[in-house]
Amino acid sequence: MTLGALTDKLRKRIVEFRWKHRFETKVSPAINFIEMALNITELAMVKSRPIDILEEHWFHEGWPVIHTLEDTEWEDIIDLYRTLTFKVQERNWFR
């Protein structure tokens, strides 16, 4: 899967998650974390710029992300997020 196709698929799943949970008052920090990595990747693609060292921490999944999404209908988002990180590393976009 290309990076463009991956970002589109991940964006679609994030939108679906947010739509399903639109009436909840508390936003999932795990989804925010993943969305930040996605936003930074899309910015890097559009601006052809590397990812700043201060932005890299958004690409390192933590237990809160796994704990929130594992064994749910949203579990595929974890794999998409991991693949996103791998593809960004593969392109040497981290400084």
C-alpha positions in Angstrom: 0.0 0.0 0.0 1.3 3.4 -0.9 1.8 6.1 1.8 -1.0 8.1 0.1 -3.4 5.2 0.2 -2.5 4.4 3.8 -3.1 8.0 5.0 -6.5 8.0 3.1 -7.5 4.7 4.7 -6.4 5.7 8.2 -8.1 9.1 7.9 -11.3 7.4 6.8 -11.2 5.1 9.9 -10.5 8.1 12.2 -13.5 9.9 10.7 -15.7 6.8 11.2 -14.5 6.5 14.8 -15.2 10.2 15.5 -18.6 10.0 13.8 -19.7 6.9 15.9 -18.6 8.6 19.1 -19.8 12.2 18.1 -22.1 12.5 21.1 -19.5 11.6 23.7 -18.2 14.6 25.6 -14.7 13.1 26.1 -12.5 12.6 23.1 -10.3 9.5 23.1 -6.6 10.6 23.7 -5.5 7.5 21.7 -7.4 8.7 18.6 -6.0 12.2 19.1 -2.5 10.7 19.3 -2.9 8.8 16.1 -4.5 11.7 14.4 -1.5 14.0 15.2 0.9 11.5 13.6 -1.4 11.3 10.6 -1.6 15.1 10.3 2.2 15.5 10.5 2.6 12.8 7.9 0.2 14.5 5.5 1.9 17.8 6.1 5.3 16.2 5.3 3.9 14.8 2.1 2.4 18.1 1.0 5.3 20.3 2.0 8.0 17.7 1.1 9.6 18.3 4.5 11.1 15.9 7.1 9.4 15.4 10.4 10.9 17.5 13.1 12.5 15.8 16.1 9.9 17.4 18.3 7.1 15.8 16.3 8.5 12.2 16.3 7.0 11.3 19.7 3.5 11.2 18.0 4.7 8.1 16.0 5.6 6.0 19.0 2.6 4.1 20.0 2.0 3.5 23.7 -0.1 1.3 25.8 -2.9 3.8 25.9 -3.4 3.5 22.1 -3.3 -0.3 22.2 -5.4 -0.5 25.4 -8.1 1.7 23.9 -8.4 0.1 20.5 -7.4 -3.6 21.0 -10.3 -6.1 20.8 -12.7 -3.5 19.4 -14.1 -2.9 16.0 -11.3 -0.2 15.7 -8.4 -2.6 16.2 -7.3 -2.2 12.6 -6.4 1.4 13.3 -3.5 0.1 15.5 -2.1 -1.7 12.5 -2.6 1.2 10.2 -0.9 3.5 12.7 2.1 1.0 13.0 2.3 0.8 9.2 2.2 4.6 8.9 5.2 4.8 11.3 7.1 2.1 9.4 6.5 3.9 6.1 7.7 7.3 7.5 10.8 5.6 8.9 11.4 3.8 5.6 11.5 7.2 3.8 14.0 8.5 6.4 11.6 11.4 7.2 12.7 11.3 10.9 15.7 13.5 11.6 
